[in-house]
Every structure is written in C-alpha cells, then in structure tokens.
Amino acid sequence: MRIVLQRVSRAAVRVRGETVAEIGTGFLLLVGVGGDDAFGQYDRLAEKVVHLRVFEDEAGKMNRALAEVGGEVLVVPQFTRPMSPGTGSRRSPGPWRPPARRSNGAHSGNTWRSTR
C-alpha cells in the first residue's frame, strides 16, 4: 500500500464537472492498494492518520491531531501502476491490485469525518 497524504483547507473530487465528494479542513489521501495488502493494514493506517499532529495549536506549533480540529478525510484511490526504474520503458505489472479486486473501502470519493 502506498499513500500520499496532503493536509488541506478544503478538497473535492469532481467527475465530469460534478462534485461527488468534498471536505473542509483535513487530509486528502491518495491511496494505492497492493495485491497483498491485508485489512489490518487499513485499520493501522486509519489510526496513524487520526493521530498525526500536524495542525497548529494556539502557539502556532503543529501540535493538534485531526480530531482536535474537527477535521475530515477524503480518500481517493489511485489506480495508476507504479513503474519500476530497472525494467526499461514499460510499466511494471507490480503487486498492485486491479480495480475489480479492490476492497469496498477503496471507492472514489470516500469521505470520513473525525469523531474521535
């Protein structure tokens, strides 16, 4: 599993010009699911994301977690395959799971509001 996490003041997913999901302050997660990823990894990742202390407190220090700022998470699955630099100029099939085999938890535009 590979994840790119971006702290955002707002984020949205648009399909053909129509907004299908949007959030305010929180995290935008771009998630690449691997063929050998287990569901336990998702739970562990969710815990890490919730507890990341990357939001400013009153003193201007990055000392607050997502729940403390009432943040949200927008999860966007990334179906792009990674390229292995040692295999030439074609994309490597790699360990990435094809879209049809991904779990129900990885659909475009999933949003999650922090309640912890």
C-alpha positions in Angstrom: 0.0 0.0 0.0 1.3 3.5 -0.9 -0.3 6.7 0.5 0.2 10.3 -0.3 -1.3 12.5 2.5 -1.9 16.2 1.9 -3.1 18.5 4.6 -5.8 20.7 3.1 -8.1 23.6 4.0 -10.6 22.1 1.5 -10.6 19.4 -1.2 -13.1 18.0 -3.7 -13.4 15.2 -6.2 -15.1 16.2 -9.4 -16.3 13.8 -12.1 -17.2 15.4 -15.5 -17.6 18.7 -13.7 -19.9 17.4 -11.0 -18.7 17.4 -7.4 -19.0 13.9 -6.0 -17.3 14.5 -2.6 -15.8 17.4 -0.8 -14.3 18.2 2.6 -13.2 21.2 4.6 -10.1 21.2 6.8 -8.4 17.8 7.0 -6.5 15.3 4.9 -6.7 14.3 1.2 -5.4 10.8 0.9 -4.3 9.3 -2.4 -4.2 5.5 -1.8 -2.6 2.8 -3.9 -3.8 -0.6 -2.8 -1.5 -3.6 -3.3 -2.5 -7.1 -4.1 -1.0 -8.5 -0.9 -2.4 -5.8 1.4 -4.4 -7.0 4.4 -7.4 -5.4 6.0 -5.5 -5.0 9.3 -3.2 -2.5 7.5 -6.2 -0.3 6.7 -7.1 -0.1 10.4 -3.5 0.6 11.5 -3.2 3.3 8.8 -6.5 4.9 9.9 -5.2 5.1 13.5 -2.0 6.7 12.3 -3.8 9.3 10.2 -6.2 10.2 13.0 -3.3 10.8 15.5 -0.9 12.7 13.2 -0.2 16.0 15.0 0.2 18.4 12.0 -2.4 21.1 12.8 -1.4 24.3 14.6 -2.3 25.0 18.2 -2.8 28.4 19.8 1.0 29.0 20.0 1.4 28.2 16.2 3.1 24.9 16.8 2.0 21.8 14.9 0.6 20.0 17.9 -3.0 19.1 17.2 -4.4 16.0 15.6 -7.3 15.6 13.1 -10.0 15.1 15.8 -8.9 18.1 17.8 -9.6 20.4 14.8 -12.8 18.7 13.7 -11.0 17.6 10.5 -12.2 15.4 7.7 -10.6 12.9 5.4 -11.2 12.5 1.7 -9.8 9.2 0.3 -9.1 8.9 -3.4 -7.9 5.5 -4.7 -5.1 5.7 -7.2 -5.3 3.0 -9.9 -2.1 4.1 -11.7 0.5 1.4 -11.7 4.0 2.3 -10.4 6.9 2.0 -12.8 10.0 0.0 -11.9 13.1 2.0 -13.0 15.0 -1.2 -13.6 12.6 -2.8 -16.1 13.0 -0.5 -19.1 10.4 1.8 -20.5 7.2 -0.2 -19.9 5.2 -0.1 -16.7 5.8 -3.0 -14.4 2.7 -5.1 -13.6 3.9 -4.9 -10.0 2.0 -6.0 -6.9 -0.9 -3.6 -7.5 -4.4 -4.9 -7.2 -6.6 -4.4 -10.3 -9.7 -2.2 -9.7 -12.1 -5.1 -9.8 -10.3 -6.8 -6.9 -10.0 -3.9 -4.6 -12.0 -3.8 -1.3 -15.2 -1.9 -0.9 -13.3 0.6 1.3 -11.4 2.0 -1.7 -14.1 3.7 -3.8 -13.5 7.1 -5.4 -14.7 10.0 -3.2 -15.0 8.2 0.2 -15.2 10.8 3.0 -14.7 10.3 6.7 -15.5 12.8 9.4 -13.4 12.6 12.6 -15.5 11.7 15.6 -12.7 10.6 18.0 
